[in-house]
Amino acid sequence: MINRQFATLRGLAIILVVFDHAIYMSLEEFGRVGLLPPTGLTHWLLVVLQQLGTIAVPIFLFLSGGFIVYAVNGRKIPVAYKIVAASLRYIIVPYLVWSLIFYVVAYLLQYQRLPLLGYVKGLLIGYPFNFVPLLVFFYMLGPLLVPAVRRHPWLILAAFLSYQVFLLNVVSPGALGVVFPSWTWWLSPPILRSTLAKWAIYFPLGTAYGLHGKSLLDSLRRIWLPLVAIGIVLYGLRVVALIQGWDARALGMVCPIPLILLCIVIKRERIPLASLLEQYGGKSYGLYLTNLIVISLLLAGIQVAAPWLLPHLIVVIPVLFLVTLIVQYWVMTLADRSPARLIQRYVFG
């Protein structure tokens, strides 16, 4: 079940990603040039705004879980895997291209210089695009996951959520108030342990929605008000925890769940700027892969041409956000209309 608002939600997610990165990279540059981090009301505001980005990757994974149902449901497993293989080339090839470009840019700007094996490890674990290897894993699991979720949705969701909770405490000992024995580290998968600890539930949740969306929507519409209250409380607790320096990892794991469920309840026509969001949603993967590079280059340009501007985050962050979003979008739009459109899916996905 793929709803009309899926493209809109994808656009919302990529806008939140770019905004989150604009804040994060600005603060990184802030420290790099020797400026003191913002305090007081400015610090509070930045934390509140940046935490909006925590819902972005869960939205992408949720929507991808819904898409895999559309792609493989009802097909024999060999046929399903042919479809998955065709989709993966448009995920993996652009990921490799833009990862390598990012490493070159980071090296030239002296942000980070690693030994060769460090870059190989970065590609494997998804640095800096950390959700891509997890997405590839779930796509490969998709032809088996879909029939399992069709038959036992609650059991599968409970299993993934339980494993995510377990991994959270393995990756971050004490996050749940206890410390597991050291041997439990071997029960966590290499490469994916950190991303599964953050986001394991969201792709299966999207798959469950894709298969059982009508009954799920009926239930969600009856409890939308408690969902709003839960979402606000969890988000507020996470913001307060981060500001106070408390451990907010467990909150970060569950906070996006009620917010995503609320997103699918809202009808497309009631979403502000839905058409604009859909336009960005159609180019979300390319925007995701390129935005860090554009932001890094913009910050380097500001440092050279107008270093006096850097302390003024109230100006720098919106400029980075808007310029990055608009420039990327128009570059990809021009690529769609040029002879390069024949290969643009291998570049932007």
Sequence and secondary structure as in RCSB ss.txt:
>XXXX:A:sequence
MINRQFATLRGLAIILVVFDHAIYMSLEEFGRVGLLPPTGLTHWLLVVLQQLGTIAVPIFLFLSGGFIVYAVNGR
KIPVAYKIVAASLRYIIVPYLVWSLIFYVVAYLLQYQRLPLLGYVKGLLIGYPFNFVPLLVFFYMLGPLLVPAVR
RHPWLILAAFLSYQVFLLNVVSPGALGVVFPSWTWWLSPPILRSTLAKWAIYFPLGTAYGLHGKSLLDSLRRIWL
PLVAIGIVLYGLRVVALIQGWDARALGMVCPIPLILLCIVIKRERIPLASLLEQYGGKSYGLYLTNLIVISLLLA
GIQVAAPWLLPHLIVVIPVLFLVTLIVQYWVMTLADRSPARLIQRYVFG
>XXXX:A:secstr
   THHHHHHHHHHHHHHHHHHHHHHHHHHHHTT     HHHHHHHHHHHGGGGGHHHHHHHHHHHHHHHHHTTS
 HHHHHHHHHHHHHHHHHHHHHHHHHHHHHHHHTTS    HHHHHHHHHHTSS TTHHHHHHHHHHHHHHHHHHH
H HHHHHHHHHHHHHHHHHHHSTTTTSS   GGGGGGS TTTHHHHHHHTTHHHHHHHHHHHHHHHHHHHHHSHH
HHHHHHHHHHHHHHHHHHHT   HHHHHHTHHHHHHHHHHS GGGSTTHHHHHHHHTTHHHHHHHHHHHHHHHHH
HHHHH GGGTT HHHHHHHHHHHHHHHHHHHHHHHHHSGGGGTHHHHH 
